[in-house]
Amino acid sequence: MSASQANHNGHESSIAVFIDFENFALGFERSRKRFEIQKVLERLLEKGKILFKRAYADWTRYRDYKQALHESAIELIEVPKRSTAGKNSADIRMCVDAMDMAHSKAHIDTFVLLTGDSDFSPLVSKLKENGKRVIGLGMKDSTSGLLVDNCDEFIYYEDLERHVEAPVMKSDVPKLKQEAFGLIVDTILALRRENRETLYSSMIKDTLKRKKPQFDESYHGYRTWQDLLEDMERNGVLELTRDPRSGTYVVTGFGGKKR
């Protein structure tokens, strides 16, 4: 089974993230937006565990971004600018590191490349030849169509904030419970976006804990995770059923709407 097939069937991916920061910075200079790495990582955590994060650039030019990247535990690789060859040096270093990891770390099955540069298309092809799933992430106005077509999946940065319809919370639900309900609803929406066919309660909790490791249902007033889901159903937020084989809860829809 390929990494792509395994992921689609509910397998939790082990992810390596490689950031061509100079290419990303060019896109942001054109759009006048600021790159927010946390938005990217939150989206990727919906897909699995991020085991490796590395960004490449001449960091003397991007000092303003270094603190946020450090806080997100991203390793910064310094590639000094050497006249016109500087950017190409960063590209080569990133390709070498990615291929080295593909051969030496068999447990990493998904490679995420943050770039819009078509020069990375051969790297994408080689990673796929080695059985890896490749996800690209870039900006719409600065991303090559060739790169988009070559990836198993491509995410546009601008779409990270795409709004989807969510159930309306009752106003009489206490604030602490509303916070828990909101986190779970967001997690379910994220799993739907990943085309997960059956939303088991354990899958929802595992994904939530990846995104919010500090989450604890007892803080929100519940003895167990099951109690929390049952309360959401009583309040018309979720619809639940039980899996006939395991007996565990499965979320079938929101507030009266079947999935």
Secondary structure as UniProt FT lines:
FT   HELIX           3..8
FT   TURN            9..10
FT   STRAND          13..20
FT   HELIX           21..31
FT   HELIX           37..45
FT   TURN            46..47
FT   STRAND          48..57
FT   TURN            59..60
FT   HELIX           63..71
FT   TURN            72..73
FT   STRAND          75..78
FT   HELIX           83..85
FT   HELIX           86..104
FT   TURN            106..107
FT   STRAND          110..114
FT   HELIX           118..120
FT   HELIX           121..129
FT   TURN            130..131
FT   STRAND          133..138
FT   HELIX           140..142
FT   HELIX           145..150
FT   STRAND          153..156
FT   HELIX           157..161
FT   TURN            171..172
FT   HELIX           175..193
FT   TURN            194..195
FT   STRAND          199..200
FT   HELIX           201..211
FT   TURN            213..214
FT   HELIX           217..220
FT   HELIX           225..234
FT   TURN            235..236
FT   STRAND          238..242
FT   TURN            244..246
FT   STRAND          249..254
FT   TURN            255..256
FT   STRAND          257..258
//
